[in-house]
Amino acid sequence: MSIKMLKLRARGVEVPKRSLHDRFNIARAGSLEVLDTTSQGLHRMAKVAKFTYRDFNRAVDELYDPHLLWWNGGRFVLSGFERIKNESLEVVDFAQSWLCFHDVEPPTAPEGR
């Protein structure tokens, strides 16, 4: 599915609503797929949402155990966790939510939620 995605958290911390649509947090175009896969790091089967950026052909963000929080008017939010390597190259899990836009432009003002 071709969408635009905006991350609502940075390293597990919620991005302030006033900063969601500024020049540092823009929605990126790409494709989204959700699938079940064997996770070597989690040692189990896991559902994973993979977002492949259109601008950066091979760049992929992964959201583990995604849950659909809401869907309305071509927009939806997936919530789960992401795995990132920290400064000492250890894998750390952080809470993450993605605001996704399906065939619509993102709103000009932050949402009131």
DSSP file (Angstrom, degrees, kcal/mol; ACC not computed):
  #  RESIDUE AA STRUCTURE BP1 BP2  ACC     N-H-->O    O-->H-N    N-H-->O    O-->H-N    TCO  KAPPA ALPHA  PHI   PSI    X-CA   Y-CA   Z-CA
    1    1 A M              0   0    0      0, 0.0    31,-2.8     0, 0.0     2,-0.6   0.000 360.0 360.0 360.0 131.2    0.0    0.0    0.0
    2    2 A S  E     +A   31   0A   0     29,-0.2   101,-0.4    27,-0.0     2,-0.3  -0.760 360.0 142.6 -88.3 121.7    1.4    3.4   -1.0
    3    3 A I  E     -A   30   0A   0     27,-2.5    27,-2.5    -2,-0.6     2,-0.4  -0.832  49.9-111.8-143.5 177.2    1.1    5.9    1.9
    4    4 A K  E     -AB  29 101A   0     97,-1.7    97,-2.6    -2,-0.3     2,-0.4  -0.972  34.5-159.1-115.1 140.2    2.8    8.7    3.7
    5    5 A M  E     -AB  28 100A   0     23,-2.6    23,-2.4    -2,-0.4     2,-0.4  -0.956  12.9-171.6-127.5 139.6    4.1    8.0    7.2
    6    6 A L  E     - B   0  99A   0     93,-2.3    93,-3.0    -2,-0.4     2,-0.3  -0.995  23.1-132.5-129.3 123.8    4.9   10.3   10.2
    7    7 A K  E     - B   0  98A   0     -2,-0.4    91,-0.2    19,-0.2    89,-0.0  -0.603  12.0-164.6 -77.8 133.7    6.6    8.9   13.3
    8    8 A L  S    S+     0   0    0     89,-2.9     7,-2.6    -2,-0.3     2,-0.3   0.465  70.0  48.0 -97.4  -3.8    4.9   10.1   16.5
    9    9 A R  E     -G   14   0B   0     88,-0.5     2,-0.5     5,-0.3     5,-0.2  -0.963  61.9-152.2-135.7 152.8    7.7    9.2   18.9
   10   10 A A  E >  S-G   13   0B   0      3,-2.8     3,-1.7    -2,-0.3    85,-0.1  -0.959  86.6 -22.9-125.5 111.3   11.5    9.7   19.0
   11   11 A R  T 3  S-     0   0    0     -2,-0.5    84,-0.1     1,-0.3    -1,-0.1   0.879 129.0 -49.5  53.0  41.8   13.3    7.0   20.9
   12   12 A G  T 3  S+     0   0    0     83,-0.5     2,-0.4     1,-0.2    -1,-0.3   0.263 115.2 114.0  87.4 -10.9   10.2    6.1   22.8
   13   13 A V  E <  S-G   10   0B   0     -3,-1.7    -3,-2.8     1,-0.0    -1,-0.2  -0.810  73.2-111.1 -98.5 132.5    9.4    9.7   23.8
   14   14 A E  E     -G    9   0B   0     -2,-0.4    -5,-0.3    -5,-0.2    -6,-0.0  -0.354  26.5-125.5 -62.1 131.4    6.2   11.3   22.4
   15   15 A V        -     0   0    0     -7,-2.6     5,-0.1     1,-0.1    -1,-0.1  -0.661  37.8-103.8 -74.2 128.8    6.9   14.1   19.9
   16   16 A P    >>  -     0   0    0      0, 0.0     3,-1.9     0, 0.0     4,-0.5  -0.241  24.5-122.5 -56.2 141.5    5.0   17.2   21.1
   17   17 A K  G >4 S+     0   0    0      1,-0.3     3,-1.1     2,-0.2     4,-0.4   0.840 111.8  58.3 -55.4 -36.3    1.8   17.8   19.1
   18   18 A R  G 34 S+     0   0    0      1,-0.2    -1,-0.3     2,-0.1     3,-0.2   0.710 108.3  47.5 -68.2 -18.4    3.0   21.3   18.1
   19   19 A S  G X4 S+     0   0    0     -3,-1.9     3,-1.2     1,-0.1    -1,-0.2   0.443  84.1  94.6 -99.9  -2.0    6.2   19.8   16.5
   20   20 A L  T << S+     0   0    0     -3,-1.1    -1,-0.1    -4,-0.5    -2,-0.1   0.865  95.1  29.4 -62.0 -38.2    4.5   17.0   14.5
   21   21 A H  T 3  S+     0   0    0     -4,-0.4    -1,-0.3    -3,-0.2    -2,-0.1  -0.006  93.4 116.2-115.5  29.5    4.2   18.9   11.3
   22   22 A D  S X  S-     0   0    0     -3,-1.2     3,-0.8     1,-0.1    -3,-0.1  -0.228  85.9 -85.9 -86.9-174.7    7.2   21.2   11.4
   23   23 A R  T 3  S+     0   0    0      1,-0.2     3,-0.2    -2,-0.1    -1,-0.1   0.661 127.3  52.2 -69.2 -15.2   10.2   21.1    9.1
   24   24 A F  T 3  S+     0   0    0      1,-0.2     2,-0.5    -5,-0.2    -1,-0.2   0.681 110.6  47.0 -92.5 -20.0   12.0   18.5   11.2
   25   25 A N  S <  S+     0   0    0     -3,-0.8     2,-0.3    -6,-0.2    -1,-0.2  -0.771  74.2 157.1-124.4  84.4    9.0   16.0   11.3
   26   26 A I        -     0   0    0     -2,-0.5     2,-0.3    -3,-0.2   -19,-0.2  -0.812  46.9-105.2-109.1 151.0    7.6   15.7    7.8
   27   27 A A        -     0   0    0     -2,-0.3     2,-0.4   -21,-0.1   -21,-0.2  -0.572  36.0-147.9 -72.8 131.7    5.5   12.8    6.4
   28   28 A R  E     -A    5   0A   0    -23,-2.4   -23,-2.6    -2,-0.3     2,-0.2  -0.828   9.8-126.2-104.3 140.2    7.6   10.6    4.1
   29   29 A A  E     +A    4   0A   0     -2,-0.4    25,-2.6   -25,-0.2    26,-0.6  -0.557  52.0 110.2 -83.3 147.6    6.1    8.7    1.1
   30   30 A G  E     -AC   3  53A   0    -27,-2.5   -27,-2.5    23,-0.3     2,-0.4  -0.971  60.7 -70.2 176.6-163.7    6.6    5.0    0.7
   31   31 A S  E     -AC   2  52A   0     21,-2.2    21,-2.5    -2,-0.3     2,-0.4  -0.927  33.7-152.2-121.4 145.6    5.0    1.6    0.8
   32   32 A L  E     + C   0  51A   0    -31,-2.8     2,-0.3    -2,-0.4    19,-0.2  -0.930  15.3 172.4-118.7 136.3    3.6   -0.3    3.8
   33   33 A E  E     - C   0  50A   0     17,-2.0    17,-3.4    -2,-0.4     2,-0.5  -0.995  15.7-155.9-139.9 143.9    3.3   -4.0    4.3
   34   34 A V  E     + C   0  49A   0     -2,-0.3     2,-0.3    15,-0.2    15,-0.2  -0.979  28.1 154.5-120.1 128.3    2.3   -6.0    7.3
   35   35 A L  E     - C   0  48A   0     13,-2.6    13,-3.3    -2,-0.5     2,-0.4  -0.964  43.5-110.2-149.3 162.0    3.5   -9.6    7.6
   36   36 A D  E     + C   0  47A   0     -2,-0.3     2,-0.3    11,-0.2    11,-0.2  -0.822  45.4 164.6 -93.2 136.2    4.3  -12.4   10.0
   37   37 A T  E     - C   0  46A   0      9,-2.7     9,-3.1    -2,-0.4     2,-0.6  -0.959  43.7-100.8-146.8 161.8    7.9  -13.3   10.2
   38   38 A T  E     - C   0  45A   0     -2,-0.3     2,-0.6     7,-0.2     7,-0.2  -0.798  37.5-151.2 -85.9 120.1   10.4  -15.3   12.3
   39   39 A S  E  >> - C   0  44A   0      5,-2.6     4,-1.3    -2,-0.6     5,-1.1  -0.835  12.3-166.7 -98.1 118.9   12.3  -12.7   14.4
   40   40 A Q  T  45S+     0   0    0     -2,-0.6    -1,-0.2     1,-0.2     5,-0.0   0.879  90.8  49.1 -69.4 -37.6   15.8  -13.8   15.4
   41   41 A G  T  45S+     0   0    0      1,-0.2    -1,-0.2     2,-0.1    -2,-0.0   0.836 118.0  38.7 -71.4 -33.2   16.1  -11.1   18.0
   42   42 A L  T  45S-     0   0    0      2,-0.2    -1,-0.2     4,-0.0    -2,-0.2   0.611  98.9-136.5 -92.3 -13.9   12.8  -11.9   19.6
   43   43 A H  T  <5S+     0   0    0     -4,-1.3     2,-0.3     1,-0.2    -3,-0.2   0.877  73.1  71.4  59.6  41.3   13.2  -15.7   19.3
   44   44 A R  E   <S-C   39   0A   0     -5,-1.1    -5,-2.6    -7,-0.1     2,-0.3  -0.973  95.1 -73.9-165.3 170.8    9.5  -16.0   18.1
   45   45 A M  E     -C   38   0A   0     -2,-0.3     2,-0.4    -7,-0.2    -7,-0.2  -0.610  55.2-174.7 -72.5 139.1    7.1  -15.4   15.3
   46   46 A A  E     -C   37   0A   0     -9,-3.1    -9,-2.7    -2,-0.3     2,-0.4  -0.995  28.7-126.6-140.5 144.3    6.3  -11.7   15.2
   47   47 A K  E     -C   36   0A   0     -2,-0.4    18,-2.7   -11,-0.2     2,-0.4  -0.778  35.9-171.3 -85.2 132.7    3.9   -9.5   13.2
   48   48 A V  E     -CD  35  64A   0    -13,-3.3   -13,-2.6    -2,-0.4     2,-0.6  -0.991  21.4-151.4-133.1 132.5    6.0   -6.7   11.6
   49   49 A A  E     -CD  34  63A   0     14,-2.8    14,-2.5    -2,-0.4     2,-0.5  -0.915  20.7-162.3 -97.5 124.4    4.9   -3.6    9.7
   50   50 A K  E     -CD  33  62A   0    -17,-3.4   -17,-2.0    -2,-0.6     2,-0.6  -0.937   7.4-166.4-113.8 126.2    7.6   -2.6    7.2
   51   51 A F  E     -CD  32  61A   0     10,-2.8    10,-2.4    -2,-0.5     2,-0.6  -0.953   4.4-163.5-112.0 117.2    7.7    0.9    5.7
   52   52 A T  E     -CD  31  60A   0    -21,-2.5   -21,-2.2    -2,-0.6     8,-0.2  -0.899  20.9-128.7-102.8 119.8   10.0    1.2    2.7
   53   53 A Y  E     -C   30   0A   0      6,-1.9   -23,-0.3    -2,-0.6     6,-0.2  -0.439   5.3-149.2 -70.2 135.6   10.8    4.9    1.9
   54   54 A R  S    S+     0   0    0    -25,-2.6     3,-0.2     1,-0.2   -24,-0.2   0.881  97.6  48.8 -70.0 -39.3   10.2    5.9   -1.7
   55   55 A D  S    S+     0   0    0    -26,-0.6     2,-0.8     1,-0.2    -1,-0.2   0.882 114.9  44.2 -69.5 -39.2   13.1    8.5   -1.6
   56   56 A F  S >  S-     0   0    0      1,-0.2     3,-1.5     3,-0.1    -3,-0.3  -0.870  82.1-156.0-111.0  97.2   15.6    6.1   -0.2
   57   57 A N  T 3  S+     0   0    0     -2,-0.8    -1,-0.2     1,-0.3    -2,-0.1   0.756  86.8  28.7 -49.7 -40.3   15.1    2.9   -2.2
   58   58 A R  T 3  S+     0   0    0     -3,-0.1     2,-0.3    -6,-0.1    -1,-0.3   0.476  89.1 114.0-104.8  -2.1   16.5    0.5    0.4
   59   59 A A    <   -     0   0    0     -3,-1.5    -6,-1.9    -6,-0.2     2,-0.4  -0.546  42.9-179.9 -74.1 130.2   15.7    2.3    3.6
   60   60 A V  E     -D   52   0A   0     -2,-0.3     2,-0.4    -8,-0.2    -8,-0.2  -0.996  18.6-159.1-134.2 134.6   13.2    0.4    5.7
   61   61 A D  E     -D   51   0A   0    -10,-2.4   -10,-2.8    -2,-0.4     2,-0.4  -0.917  15.6-154.8-107.1 141.8   11.6    1.1    9.1
   62   62 A E  E     -D   50   0A   0     -2,-0.4     2,-0.5   -12,-0.2    21,-0.3  -0.955  10.1-164.9-121.8 137.8   10.1   -1.8   11.0
   63   63 A L  E     -D   49   0A   0    -14,-2.5   -14,-2.8    -2,-0.4     2,-0.2  -0.978  18.8-146.2-120.2 114.9    7.3   -1.7   13.7
   64   64 A Y  E    S+DE  48  81A   0     17,-3.3    17,-1.8    -2,-0.5   -16,-0.2  -0.568  74.3   3.6 -86.6 145.9    7.1   -4.9   15.7
   65   65 A D  E    S-     0   0A   0    -18,-2.7    -1,-0.2    -2,-0.2   -17,-0.2   0.915  87.2-161.8  48.5  54.4    3.7   -6.2   17.0
   66   66 A P  E     -     0   0A   0      0, 0.0     2,-0.4     0, 0.0    14,-0.2  -0.383   9.9-165.8 -70.5 142.6    1.7   -3.4   15.3
   67   67 A H  E     - E   0  79A   0     12,-2.3    12,-2.4    -2,-0.1     2,-0.8  -0.987  22.9-125.1-125.5 137.1   -1.8   -2.7   16.4
   68   68 A L  E     + E   0  78A   0     -2,-0.4    10,-0.2    10,-0.2     3,-0.1  -0.735  28.4 179.4 -80.9 112.8   -4.3   -0.5   14.5
   69   69 A L  E     -     0   0A   0      8,-2.8     2,-0.3    -2,-0.8    -1,-0.2   0.910  62.8 -18.3 -83.0 -44.9   -5.4    2.2   17.0
   70   70 A W  E     - E   0  77A   0      7,-0.8     7,-1.9     2,-0.0     2,-0.3  -0.985  49.7-161.3-158.8 157.2   -7.8    4.0   14.7
   71   71 A W  E     + E   0  76A   0     -2,-0.3     2,-0.3     5,-0.2     5,-0.2  -0.978  25.0 151.8-142.1 125.1   -8.7    4.5   11.1
   72   72 A N  E >   - E   0  75A   0      3,-3.1     3,-1.5    -2,-0.3    -2,-0.0  -0.921  63.0  -9.5-159.0 128.6  -10.7    7.4    9.8
   73   73 A G  T 3  S-     0   0    0     -2,-0.3     3,-0.1     1,-0.3    29,-0.1   0.829 128.1 -46.3  57.6  39.1  -10.9    9.4    6.5
   74   74 A G  T 3  S+     0   0    0      1,-0.3    28,-4.2    27,-0.1     2,-0.3   0.546 120.5 101.6  82.1   6.2   -7.9    7.7    4.9
   75   75 A R  E <   +EF  72 101A   0     -3,-1.5    -3,-3.1    26,-0.2     2,-0.3  -0.930  42.6 167.8-122.1 148.5   -5.7    8.1    7.9
   76   76 A F  E     -EF  71 100A   0     24,-2.2    24,-3.3    -2,-0.3     2,-0.5  -0.986  25.4-133.8-153.8 160.9   -4.7    5.6   10.5
   77   77 A V  E     -EF  70  99A   0     -7,-1.9    -8,-2.8    -2,-0.3    -7,-0.8  -0.980  12.3-164.5-121.8 128.2   -2.3    5.0   13.4
   78   78 A L  E     -EF  68  98A   0     20,-2.1    20,-3.0    -2,-0.5     2,-0.4  -0.918  10.7-166.4-105.2 136.4   -0.3    1.9   14.0
   79   79 A S  E     +EF  67  97A   0    -12,-2.4   -12,-2.3    -2,-0.4    18,-0.2  -0.967  31.9 102.9-125.9 141.8    1.3    1.4   17.4
   80   80 A G  E     - F   0  96A   0     16,-2.7    16,-2.3    -2,-0.4     2,-0.3  -0.800  63.0 -68.3-175.3-142.6    4.0   -1.1   18.4
   81   81 A F  E     -EF  64  95A   0    -17,-1.8   -17,-3.3    14,-0.3     2,-0.3  -0.988  29.3-147.8-139.4 153.0    7.7   -1.0   19.1
   82   82 A E  E     - F   0  94A   0     12,-2.7    12,-2.7    -2,-0.3     2,-0.5  -0.856  13.6-134.6-116.0 153.1   10.9   -0.5   17.1
   83   83 A R  E     + F   0  93A   0     -2,-0.3     2,-0.4   -21,-0.3    10,-0.2  -0.940  29.7 173.6-111.1 122.4   14.3   -2.0   17.7
   84   84 A I  E     - F   0  92A   0      8,-2.8     8,-3.2    -2,-0.5     2,-0.4  -0.965  32.0-122.4-130.5 143.2   17.3    0.4   17.4
   85   85 A K  E     - F   0  91A   0     -2,-0.4     6,-0.2     6,-0.2     2,-0.0  -0.721  31.8-149.0 -82.1 131.6   21.0    0.0   18.1
   86   86 A N    >   -     0   0    0      4,-2.6     3,-2.0    -2,-0.4    -1,-0.1  -0.130  38.6 -76.4 -88.1-169.4   22.2    2.5   20.7
   87   87 A E  T 3  S+     0   0    0      1,-0.3    -2,-0.0     2,-0.1    -1,-0.0   0.816 133.3  49.8 -61.5 -32.7   25.7    4.1   21.1
   88   88 A S  T 3  S-     0   0    0      2,-0.1    -1,-0.3     1,-0.0     3,-0.1   0.188 119.8-109.8 -92.9  17.9   27.2    0.9   22.5
   89   89 A L  S <  S+     0   0    0     -3,-2.0     2,-0.3     1,-0.2    -2,-0.1   0.711  72.5 140.5  62.9  25.6   25.7   -1.1   19.6
   90   90 A E        -     0   0    0     -6,-0.0    -4,-2.6     1,-0.0     2,-0.5  -0.761  57.8-114.2 -92.7 145.4   23.1   -2.9   21.8
   91   91 A V  E     - F   0  85A   0     -2,-0.3     2,-0.4    -6,-0.2    -6,-0.2  -0.689  36.7-172.9 -82.7 126.6   19.6   -3.4   20.5
   92   92 A V  E     - F   0  84A   0     -8,-3.2    -8,-2.8    -2,-0.5     2,-0.4  -0.953  17.2-136.3-122.5 138.9   17.1   -1.4   22.4
   93   93 A D  E     - F   0  83A   0     -2,-0.4     2,-0.4   -10,-0.2   -10,-0.2  -0.811  23.9-176.9 -96.5 133.5   13.3   -1.6   22.1
   94   94 A F  E     - F   0  82A   0    -12,-2.7   -12,-2.7    -2,-0.4   -82,-0.1  -0.969  30.8-109.5-128.2 144.3   11.3    1.7   22.0
   95   95 A A  E     + F   0  81A   0     -2,-0.4   -83,-0.5   -14,-0.2     2,-0.3  -0.455  45.1 178.0 -64.6 143.1    7.6    2.4   21.9
   96   96 A Q  E     - F   0  80A   0    -16,-2.3   -16,-2.7    -2,-0.1     2,-0.4  -0.996  20.0-167.3-150.1 148.1    6.6    3.8   18.5
   97   97 A S  E     - F   0  79A   0     -2,-0.3   -89,-2.9   -18,-0.2     2,-0.5  -0.995  10.6-152.8-134.5 141.7    3.4    5.0   16.7
   98   98 A W  E     -BF   7  78A   0    -20,-3.0   -20,-2.1    -2,-0.4     2,-0.6  -0.964   4.4-152.7-116.6 128.0    3.1    5.8   13.0
   99   99 A L  E     -BF   6  77A   0    -93,-3.0   -93,-2.3    -2,-0.5     2,-0.4  -0.897  23.9-166.8 -94.5 119.5    0.5    8.2   11.7
  100  100 A C  E     -BF   5  76A   0    -24,-3.3   -24,-2.2    -2,-0.6     2,-0.5  -0.879  13.5-155.5-116.2 141.3   -0.2    7.1    8.1
  101  101 A F  E     -BF   4  75A   0    -97,-2.6   -97,-1.7    -2,-0.4     2,-0.7  -0.966   6.6-156.5-116.5 122.6   -2.1    8.9    5.4
  102  102 A H  S    S-     0   0    0    -28,-4.2   -99,-0.1    -2,-0.5     3,-0.1  -0.877  74.2 -31.3-104.1 108.4   -3.7    7.0    2.6
  103  103 A D  S    S+     0   0    0     -2,-0.7     2,-0.3  -101,-0.4    -1,-0.2   0.702 119.0  93.2  59.4  23.2   -4.2    9.0   -0.6
  104  104 A V  S    S-     0   0    0    -30,-0.2    -1,-0.2  -100,-0.1  -100,-0.1  -0.956  78.0-108.6-137.5 159.3   -4.6   12.2    1.3
  105  105 A E        -     0   0    0     -2,-0.3    -3,-0.1     1,-0.1     3,-0.1  -0.566  43.9 -98.7 -82.0 151.2   -2.3   15.0    2.4
  106  106 A P        -     0   0    0      0, 0.0    -1,-0.1     0, 0.0    -5,-0.0  -0.333  49.2 -91.3 -65.8 153.7   -1.5   15.4    6.1
  107  107 A P        -     0   0    0      0, 0.0     4,-0.1     0, 0.0    -3,-0.0  -0.280  25.9-130.8 -64.7 152.6   -3.4   18.0    8.0
  108  108 A T  S    S+     0   0    0     -3,-0.1   -87,-0.1     2,-0.1     0, 0.0   0.744  91.1  43.5 -77.8 -22.7   -2.0   21.5    8.1
  109  109 A A  S    S-     0   0    0      1,-0.1     3,-0.1   -89,-0.0   -91,-0.1  -0.878  98.9 -92.3-120.3 154.3   -2.4   21.7   11.9
  110  110 A P        -     0   0    0      0, 0.0    -2,-0.1     0, 0.0   -92,-0.1  -0.256  49.7-101.5 -60.5 151.5   -1.7   19.1   14.6
  111  111 A E        -     0   0    0      1,-0.1   -94,-0.0   -94,-0.1     0, 0.0  -0.361  22.4-122.8 -73.1 156.0   -4.6   17.0   15.6
  112  112 A G              0   0    0      1,-0.2    -1,-0.1    -3,-0.1   -95,-0.0   0.062 360.0 360.0 -88.0  25.9   -6.5   17.7   18.8
  113  113 A R              0   0    0    -96,-0.0    -1,-0.2     0, 0.0    -2,-0.0   0.441 360.0 360.0-100.7 360.0   -5.9   14.3   20.3
